[in-house]
Amino acid sequence: MSLGLALAAIGAQAQDVGQAPIIFRSGHWSVHRTVDPMTDATVCTALYDGQNGTQLRENALDIDVGDGLRRVQLRFDDDPALPEREASHSEMRNGRIELRGADFSEVLRSRRLRFSAQTLANGAITGDIDLVGALQVHSNVAAGCAGNPIVMPNPPAPPRDGCTPELRQRMADQGIPVGNIEKICSG
């Protein structure tokens, strides 16, 4: 495979979830619907503050730390912090905190998550995530992104003829004939 084809393949796989239609919002969370390019299946992902780096799916919360991960410590609400743990092989490889199982269940029960991570390069990363609304967006994700888009991430381009629908309506309300409106808007 040539380098050009390899780069094209990588670009085709990359998907900016944040640019996908928003189906549901709660708190700092928004549910986005995308389509898997290989299976055409609907993929539902909730983003925190619209950032791809913190993603909630049906069975997981992933927090990107941007570097390989060595150790992780979590604190839910105002409870004492959990003991520090070694990062899993997947967390090390992917450079993200991956909350599954009991930790993920705690995410859905809590209002706040604080985390501390040590990277493979001995960097320290801390974060504080407002979990208010996470349970509601999780319910929507688990229901397959139920609903129609509520916000378009990129508004439609203005009409090429230079007249918005509102302007056309105002001209019509003033009694300007449709033919004249078309002439005005087309040039």
C-alpha positions, 0 to 999 in steps of 0.5 A, spaced: 500 500 500 502 506 498 503 512 503 497 516 499 493 510 500 495 509 507 493 516 509 487 516 505 485 510 509 486 513 516 483 519 514 476 515 512 476 512 519 477 518 523 470 520 525 469 527 529 463 525 533 463 532 535 461 534 528 455 529 528 448 531 530 446 532 537 440 528 539 439 529 546 443 534 552 443 533 559 448 538 563 454 538 560 453 532 556 450 531 549 449 525 545 451 524 538 449 519 532 454 517 527 454 511 523 459 505 523 462 506 516 463 498 515 456 496 518 452 502 517 450 501 524 448 507 528 453 509 533 451 513 539 456 517 543 455 522 549 461 527 549 462 532 555 462 539 553 462 537 546 469 535 546 471 528 543 476 526 549 471 524 554 466 519 551 460 516 554 458 509 551 453 504 553 458 500 557 464 505 558 466 512 560 473 514 556 477 520 558 483 521 553 489 523 557 493 524 550 499 520 552 500 513 555 498 511 561 501 508 567 497 509 574 490 512 575 486 514 581 479 516 581 474 519 586 467 519 586 463 525 589 466 527 596 467 520 597 475 518 599 479 517 593 479 510 591 486 506 591 491 508 586 491 502 580 496 500 575 493 502 568 490 496 564 494 494 557 489 497 553 489 504 557 497 504 556 496 503 549 490 508 548 492 513 552 486 514 556 482 512 562 477 507 561 472 506 566 468 499 565 464 495 570 464 497 577 467 504 576 462 505 570 456 503 575 459 508 580 459 514 574 452 513 573 450 513 580 455 519 582 454 527 580 462 528 580 468 524 578 475 527 579 481 523 577 489 523 577 493 520 572 500 518 571 503 518 564 508 513 561 513 520 561 511 521 568 507 527 567 501 528 571 494 529 569 488 531 573 481 532 571 474 534 574 468 532 571 461 534 572 457 527 572 450 531 572 446 529 566 450 523 565 445 518 567 440 521 562 444 521 556 446 514 558 439 512 558 439 515 551 445 512 548 442 505 551 436 506 547 440 507 541 440 515 540 432 515 541 430 522 537 431 527 532 437 531 532 436 537 536 442 542 534 445 542 527 453 542 529 454 546 522 448 550 520 446 550 513 450 555 508 446 561 506 442 560 499 446 561 493 441 566 491 443 571 497 436 571 500 434 567 506 427 564 507 425 570 512 427 575 507 423 572 502 417 571 507 418 579 508 418 581 501 412 576 500 408 579 506 409 586 503 406 584 496 412 583 492 410 578 487 414 571 487 417 573 480 420 579 482 422 576 489 426 571 484 429 576 480 431 580 486 434 574 490 437 571 483 442 577 482 
